[in-house]
Structures are given as structure tokens and as C-alpha cells.
């Protein structure tokens, strides 16, 4: 069967499965809609958390980043993984014991202030919409390439599926759907990774094949007998040097910037509300800790394979593209050209594709419907100072990897279904956060405290429905600065409510004045720095102009430090929190729940002082 037929087959089966699960797990109460009535087994919650965590960014983009950044790309691997560990160890169990559905509810209650609640609510909604936009666009790209459907149509299809199981099933439906989606995405990621690892190194474990020597079959695939018996990374380093790049295993970013970016990613992702809310779905606090461990296990399966996938894809890509006549180019290049995510411009008019350092064109190519290369359509966008003739969007590396390695059509189609599962699972979790922020934190917590449970459930469903529509619009009409906004979101999360959560759990003397001052200062400083270099004066976005050599992507760490400092000193010189709040903070850190068998979920906010 063709790739399209196989893809429709896998996508049809998985979508049908998601819909059936949503129908069978329909939420009928706010407890079921927000926290699945706290009935999810830790192992299943670990799988659902893994699917929630491993969005299109992890499934599609992370290996692509590592492919093109080499060792420097590992900061995303370390930052995102470390962020989960930080979340699981320092935040989730205590927030679960506190008993609130959302981060804004915790901050508003802990700091006895509706203003603090609203600030964190705005941050949660902004971060969630930022991620949802990327997920929905990823859905459109997968549909466009593998199902021959326009990107915008693909976004609409994704909207309809998410709308059905997120609005109907709430957290209960989303959780069981995410369990199925994790199974789909991990199988889709690991099968081609294992397949290619065996082909290149005879090692079935990608993480070990990454550090192994190339086999005879690997040398045949790369069409270079001299590489047999040599380590894969040594070969990739040599290829990079021959083309004029830095060695793949050599980092070029300043160490201080790498460190600050890793920390910003860690503390930014540790505060992601759509993952925190998952720990409210298990029956007991010890189950929250157990599900965190299971989730880490399920996440590690993909994260340890990602560097190997990156190296395999980059090696195969260069050998497939460089110094190859366009008419002899493999079919995968011509297939991906139609999406506008890869393009060739014949600068020296020799008919041979040349890949090397520098940009081939400015901006992104737009497919014109021509037959053959994009050369004529992109002449006005040429970068004449570079000899590189290839434009490639790094996000295609995982999706195109099976095609580059010439794997069977069913494997290629399975990867497409996995990419959809990753994007849809995270989109559903984020939409629930937006829904809970609107219904529980804003309507119930601030505007209409006396709202009935039925009314709150209605607002929750309406909020989810509205969020789906807005997310779809972002996917259909993406802003030209999506990448910059993502960096902004990480910095905002790191510099805003993360310090407020940590200090709120581990320091009973932290008061509302310190929390408010710290959050406002952290947000303002980080936003000003990122907006200046990303939007106002992007030409100045160079190491020589950065403060202390720290890039905008890592400046959230500075904002976090400022936030922590102000929280501590302002709280020290202003009135202490009420004794009731201090006693509550102390009780959070006891390892055993004071009451057992508690299943009722409180939705009443604490009265602000």
C-alpha cells in the first residue's frame, strides 16, 4: 500500500479509538472534568503524563534541534528532562496534598490575594495558548505531508477531534485517551529508531547504537566503504568538518549561556500547568509520587532515543542530499518540497544540490505549484553570501527520517500517526488548563463564587470549546514570531509563578507582598529583555550585546533570581502571613496525609485577606 493509504489506516484507527474512549468516559461532574475524580491508577497516570509532557516539541522538534545544533542541542534534552524531575520532586506532591485543581488556585489561596491569583491565571493562559498554537500547526503539517490534505484543513480536523474528547470527557476522558496516545507515539518513535540503529550499527538499542561503530550494512547505506568499523559520531564529525561546519560533538555557545538556558528550561517547564494538573488525578499523595516515577520511566524511553535519532537522521540526510544531482534526488525530497519545509535553489546553475554552512534563502519558502526545484520561485530570497543551496526546516527530521532511511511505507505512516498523537495529547491537556482557568479560577474563584457545580461544569465545557476554536485559529493563521513567543513563554514561566510556588511551599514566612513584588518584577524584567532582542531590535541579538553573555532564551533564569531575591527580602521586612496560612504551609510538608480515605474534591476558594 502507498504511504497515504497506510497513514489513513493508522490515523483512522487511532482517531476512532480516541472517540470511543471519550464517549465511555464522559465527565458528569466538576470532579471528573478537572481531576478524573481522583481514580486514575499511578501507572496509567504515568503514561498519560508522559503523553502530556511529550508534545510535538519532544516528538518532532527535539531531535531536529539536536540534529542541527549538535552538542548544543542537548541543552533542550537536559532542560526539559530536568524540568520534569524538578516538577515531580519539588512541586507536584505538595500541590496535590494542598488539594487545589490549578496553579492560580494555589497561588491565590496561599497568598490570600485575588490579585496574585489573577496574575498567575494570565500567565497560565498565555503559556497554554503558546503551546497549543504549536501543537495545532504540527497537526496541520502532518496532515499536509502524509494525507495530501491542506494544512488548514488538517488543523480543522485536529480541532474537531480534540473538541470531542476534551469537551465531552474532560480530564477523565483526556487521561484515558492520553494513555492510548502514549502507546501510539512511543511505538511510532521507537520502531524506526530501532530499525535504523540495526541498519547502521547492528545494535537494536538506539541509545547504544548512537555510540557504536558502523556496520557493513551501514557503510553500504551511506555509500562509503571507508566508514565501516568507525564510530558513528566520528564519521558525523568528519562529514561536518568536510562541509565547513563545526564538529557535531563540539559546542559553540558560551558555557554560561548554555547553563542559563538549561536552568530557564528546567524552571520554566517545571511550572507548566498542564503537567501539574495531572497529579490531581490519583487517589493518594503516595500515588502522585509513584505516578511521577512511572512518568519519568515512560519519558526516558523517548528522550534517550532522541540523540540517536538526531545523529542517524543528520548523517542520512547529508549523504542523501549533498553533491547529488536534483533529477537523481530521492523521492522524499520532492515529497517534502510540496509542504514548503525543504527547498533547493541552484545558485551556481550546475544542477547539483550543495549543502553547507549559511542560509540558502531568507524567510521560508512558499510552494508555487511548479514542477521541479524552487529555484525560480526563490530567486528574490537568495542569500548570495552563502554557497549553501538547501533550505530545510529542522522540524521535519523526525517525520522524514524513515523516508530518508528508505524504511517500509507502513513505518513512515506509523510515525505520522505518532506525531498526531503527541500533538493532540498535549493540546488536550493545555485546553483543559485554559478551561479550568476560565471556569474554576476566574468565574468560580473571582467573579461568581456562589456558582453551582452544574454552572461551573457548563463554563468549563464552554471554556474548552472556546479555547479549541482560538487554538485552531492560531494554527491556521500562525504569527510570524511563533519561535520568539515560545522563548517568551519559557522565560515568563521561569520568572513569574515558579518562585512563588517554591517559596509558597517551603517558606511559611513568604507573604503576599513579596510574592506580588517578585512576580511583577520577574515578569517585567524578562519580558523587557526578550521583547527588546526578539522584536524591537533583533539585529542586536548577538553575544556581544547580551547582558553577561546570556541570550534571551536563557534570561528567564535572571528573572527567576530577581524574583526569588525580592520575594525573600520584601517578605522579611513586611508583615508576616496570617498564622492560619503559616500552619497550612507547615502541614504541606508532612510526608503522610493527616486524613485517609478523602475523595471529595474541594472547589471552594479560601477567603482572601
N, C-alpha and C positions, 0 to 999 in steps of 0.2 A: 504493500500500500504506500501511497505518497505521504510526505510529511504532513500535508494539510489534513488528509483523511485520518491519519493516526492522531493528530492533535485534536481534531473534533471528537474523536473517540474518547481520548483521555479526559478532555475538558468536559464533555457531556456527562461522563460517568461521575466525575468529581462534583460537578455542579448539582447533579441530581442528588448525590449523597448529602451535600450541604443543605439542600432544600428539605429533604426528608428529615434530617436531624432537627432543623428549625421547627418544623411542624410538630414533631414529637416532644419537643422541649419548650413549648410556648410558655412564656412568663405570664403569670396571672396576679403577681403582687410586686411591690417595690423591692422586697427582699430577694425575689427571684430575678428581677430585672437588673438590680445593682450588683448583687453578690451571689447569685445562684442558690440562695437560701442556705449558704454555707454547707453544702452537701457534697462537694467535689472531693474525690479521693486524691491524696497527695501526688501519686504517680501520674494520674490523669491531669492534675493541675500543673505538674511539672512539664508535661508535654504541651499543654495549652500555653503555658508561659513561654516555652521555647518557641512556639509558633508566633506568639505575640511579639517576642523580642526580635526574632529573625525576620525582619521585614524585607521588602525588596532591596533595601540598602545592604543588608547582610547577604541575601541570596544572590542578588545581581551585581551590586556595585562594589562590595568589599574586595573581592578577588580582582575586579577590574582596576581598582585603585592600586592594589599591590602590584599588579602586572606592569603598570606604567610608572609607579613611583619606586619600585624595588624595595630596598630595606626601609626606606622612609614610610612606605605604606603600612608597615607593621604597627605604626602608632594608632591606626584605627582599630586594628585587631586587639592591641593591648588596652586601648581606652574603652572600647565597647565591652570587652570581657571583664576588665577591672571594674567598670561601672556596674555590671550586674552583681559581681561579688560584693561590692560596697552596698548596693541596694539590699541584697539578700541578708547580709550580716548586720548592718547598722540601722536599717530603716524598716524593712517590711515587717519583722516580728513585732516591733513596738507599735507601729501604726495599726497592725492587726489587733493587738491587745487593746488599743485605745478604742477600737470599735466604730470608727467613722469610715464612711464609704470612700471619701476623696481627700486629696491633699488640702484643698481650700477649706474643707470642713475641719480638718485637724488644726490648721493654722488659725482659723477664725476662733475656734474653741480654746486652743491652748493659749492664745494671746488675747483672749477675751475682747476681741475687736472685730467689728464687721468690716472696717476699712482694710485690715490685714487680710481678711478673707477675700475681699473683692480683688485686691492686688494679685494674690496668688491664683484666683479664678481666671483673671485676664491672662496671666502667664500660661496657665494650663491650656486654655482655649487656643492661644496663639501657637504654642508648641504643637498641639494636636493637629491644628489645621495645616501647619507647615508640613508635617509628616504625611498627612492624608493626601495632600496635593501630589507629593512624590509617588505615593502608592498608586493612586488612580492613574497617573500618567504612565507608570510602569505597566499597569494592566493594558492600557491602550497600545503601548509599544509591542507587547507580546501578541495581542490580537492582530495588530497590523502585519507583523512579520510572519507569523505561523498560521494564521487563519485567513489571510487575504482580506481582512476587514479594515476599513479606515480607522485610524487611531481614535477619532472622536466617537465612532460607533462602538469601538471596544470599551472606551470609558463608560459609555451609557450602559452597556451590558454588565460591566462590573458594578456600576451603581445599583442596577436592579437586583443583582444577586445579594450584595451587601445589605441593601434596603430590606430585603425579605427576611434574612435571618437575624440581622441586628435589631430591627424594629420589632419584629414578631417575638423572637426568642429572648432578647435582652442578654444579660450575662450568662444565663443558663444555656441558652441556645448557642451563643457565641463560644462558650467554653467547649462544649462537645464538638462543635464544628471545627474549632481550632485543633482539637486532638486529631481529627481526621486530616486536617490540613498539614499538621506537623508530619504525619506519616507520609503524605504525598510529597512534601517538599524535601524531606531528608532522603527518601528513596530516589527522588529525581536528581538530587545533588550528588549523592554518593555513587550511584551506578556509573555515570560517565567518568567520575573521578577515579574509581577503582579500575574501570575498563582501560582508561588512558594510562594509568600508573603501570598496569600489567604490560600494555603495549610498549611503553618506553623503557621500563626498568625491570620487568618481571616481578615486581613487588606488588601484592594486592592491597597493601595499606598505603593510601596516598601520602600520609604524613611521613612514612618511612621511604616511600618511593621518591619523595621530594629531595631526600639526601642520599639517594642511591646512584649507582653508575648506570649508564645507558647500555641496554642490551643490544644484541644483533638486530632484533626487530625494530628497536628504537632508532638505531642508525639507519636502517632501511627507510623508515618513515620520514626521518629528517633528510634523507637522500645525501648522507655524508658518512661514508665508512670509517673515517678517521675518528669519529666521536665515540665509537664503541669502546666500552670499558672506562670511559671518562665520566666524572661526576656531572650530573645534570646541571648543577649551579655553576660549575667551572665552564661548561660549554656555553651556558647563557651569558656568563660574564664575558667570555671571549667574543661572542656574537655582538654584544653591546659595544665592546671596545672597537671592534672592526667597523661598526657603523658610526662611530663617533660619539656614542653615549658614554656616560659614566658607567662603571661596572654595576651590574644589577644588585649585587650584595653590598655596595658601598653607598652610604647615606650622604646626602649633600646638604641637608638642612642643619642649621646650628643646633647643637645639643640642647641648649636652653629652650629653644622654640619647640623642639620635639617633646621635651619634658612638660612644658606648659600646655601643649596641645593634648597630650595624653591625660593630664590631670583634668583639663577642661572637659574632655570627652567623658572621663570617668564620673565626675561630679554632675555633669550635665545629664548624662544618661541615667545616673542613679536616681535622679529626680523625675524621670519620665512618668507621668501619672498613669498611663495605660498599663504599665507593668506593675506599679504599686497596687493598683486596684485588684489585681489577680490574687493577692494574698488574703483577700477578704472572703474568698470562695470556699475555704476549707473549714472543717468543723472546729478545730482547736489551734492554739498557738503553736504547739509542737508540730502540728501538721503543716503550718506555714513554713517552719524551718525545714521540715522534710521535703516539702514541695520545692523549696529553694534549692536544695541539694539535687533533687531529681532534674530540675530545670537546668542546672549547671551541667549535669551529665549529658542531657539531650542537646544543649547548645554546643558543648565541646565537640560533639561528633561532626558538626559542620565547620566550626571555627578552626579545628586542627587540620581540616582538609583544604581550607581556603588558600593558604600559601602555596600548597601543591598545585591546586587548580590554576592559580595565577601563573606559576612558573611553566606548567605544561602549556597553557594557552598562549603565553607570550612566545615561547620557543616555537611552537607550531605556527603561530601567526607570522613571525618573521620569515621562517622558512617557506611559508606559503606565498608570501607577498613579494619580498624583496628580490629584485632582478628577474622578475617573471614578466613575460610579455602579456599585455592585457587580454589578448584573444585566447591565451592559454591559461588564464586565471581560473582557479576553481570556481565552481558554481556558487559557493557560499558568498563570495564577494559580490557577485551580481545580484543575488537574492537580497542581501542587506543594503545594497545601494538604493533599492527602491524605498527603503524606510528613511533615507537621508542620514543614517547613522554611520555610514562609511562612504568615502568618495575618493576618486583618483583624478588628479589634474596633471596632464602630461606637459610639464613645464619646458622640457628640452625637446619635445616632439619626437622622441625615439621609440614610442610605443611600448616602453618598458617601465614597469612600476618601480619607483625608487622610494625606499623608506629610510628615514634617518632623523637626526635631531631637528628641532624647529617646527614651526607651523607651516602647513601646506596652504591654508586659506585662513581668512579671518571670519569669525562668526561660524554659523552652522549651515551646511548645505541644505538646499531645498530641492526635492526631486522635481524635475521638469517634464518627466514623461518621455525623455529622449531615449533612443536606443544607444547602448554603448556607454562610454565614460561620461563623467560630469564635466569634462574639460571645458567645453564651450559655455556651459551654464555658469561656471565659476571663475571665469577669467577676471571679472571685476573684483573678485575677492582674493586674488593671489597674494601670497607673501613672497615677494621676489628675492628677499634676502636669504631665504632658506631653500636648500636643494630638496627638501622633503616633498614628495608628491602625494602622500597618503594622509587623508583625514580619517580618523577613526574615533568614535565615541567609546570611551573606556567601559561604559555600561553594557556593551554588547559582548564582552569577553566570555562571560559565563554562558549566556544564551547561545553564542555562536561556537563555543568550544567543541561540542560534539560534531558540528558540521565541519569545523576546521580539521578535526581528527578523523573525519570520514567514518563516523560511527553509524550504526543502522538507523533507519528513519524513526523507528519506534522509540529509540533513546532520545533523539532530538525532540520528538513530540512530548516525551515524558518531562524533559527539562522545561518546556513551555508550560505544562500543567503545574510544575513545581513553582515556577516564577509567579504564576497567577495565585497559587495557594499562599505563598509568602506575602504577596502584596495585599490580598484580600483579608488574611488573618489579622494583620496589623491594622489595616484600615478599619476593621470591625471594632477592635479594641479601642482605637482612638476615637471612633464615633461614639462609643459608649461613654468615654470620658467627657466628651463635649455634651452629650445628652445629660449625664449626671451633673455636670457643672451648671447647666441651664435649669434643670428641674429641681435638683436637691440643694445646690449651693446658692443659686440666685433666687429662684421662685420660692422654694420652701424655707431656705435659710435666711433670706433678706426681705423679699417683697411680700410674701404671703405665708407667714409662719403657721397659720391655722389651717392651711390647705389639707384636705383629706388625702388618704392614701390613694384612692381612686383618681383624684385630680392630679396628684403627683405622678402617677403612672402614665396618665394621659399626656402630661407635659413632657415626661421622659421620652415617650414614643414620638411626640411631635418634634422634640429637640433632635432626636436621632434622625428623623425624616428630613428635617431642615438641614442638618449637618451633611447628610448624604448628598443632597442637591448642591449645596455650596461646594463640597469637596469635588463633585463631578465637574462643576464649572471651572474650578481651579485646574482640573486635569485637562479639560477641553481648551481652556484659554490660560495656559501657564504663564506667569510673569517671566520676563527675560532675565530675572535675577534670582531664580529659584536656588541656585547653589549658594549665593550670598545669604539668602534668607535662612537656609539650613544652618549655616555657621552662626547666624544671629540667634537662632533658636537654642543651640547648644550653649552659647555664651550667656543667654538670658536665663536658662535653667540653672547653670552653674552659679551665676552671680546673684540670683534672686532668692527663690524659696529653699534651695538646698541648705544653705547655712541656717536659715530659720527653722527647718525641720530638725537638723542635727542638734542645734542649741536647745530647741524646744524639748527634745527627748533627754539630753544628757546634762542639762544645766537648769536646775529649778529656779535660779535667780534671774534668768533671762526674762525680760518683761516686754510689754507691747511697744514701749518707746524705742528700745534697742532694736527689736525686730523690724519695726516700720522704718527706722532710720537706715538700718543696714540694707534692707531690700530696695529702698528707693535709691540709695547711693550706688549700690552694686549694679542695679538696672541702668541707671543714668550713665555711669562711667563706661560700662561695657557697650551700651548702645551707641554712645557718642563716638567711641573709638572705632567700632565696626562700621558704623554708618559713614564716618569720615573716609576711611580707607576703601570701603566697598562701593560707596555710592557717590559721595561728594568729590573725592579726589582719588580715583582708582589708579591714576598714573603714579601716585606717590606710594603705592602699596609695594614697597621694597624693603629689604632688611635694613638698609642704611637709614630709613626714616622711621622704623618701628621703635617704640619705647623699649629699651633694654634688649632689643633684638627679638621681641615677642610679636608674632604675627597676629592679625585679627582673629584667626581661628583659635588661638591659644589665650587670647586676652580675657576670656571668661574666668580663668584662674586668678588673674589680678583682681577682677571684680569680686570674686569669691573671697579673696584675702581681705579686701577692703570691707566687705560685708561682715565677715567674722569679727574683724577688729572693732568696727563701730557697734555691733551688737554687744560685744563684751563691755566696752568702756561706757557706752551710753546706759546700759543696764546697771552698771556698777554705781553710777552717780545719779540715778533716778529711782523713784520709789519701787520697792520690790513687788512682785506679783502677789495677789491675794493668797492667803495661806491655803485656801481650797485648791488653787492651781498648783502650788508647790507640792502639796500632798499627792495630787494626781500624778505629777511628774515622777515623784519618787516611786509610786506604785507601778508605774510603767516598766521599771527595770527589774522587778521581781521575776525570776525565771519561771514561776508557777502561777497559773491563774488563781485568783482568790476564790472564784466560784467555779463550779463544774457544771457541765450539762447545759450551759447557757446557749440557746439557739436563737433567741429573739434578737432582732437587729434594731437598735435604736435609731430613729430618724429625726429625733428632736434635737435641735442645736442648743448648746449651752447658752444661757442668758448672758449677753455681753455686759461688761462693767464699764 
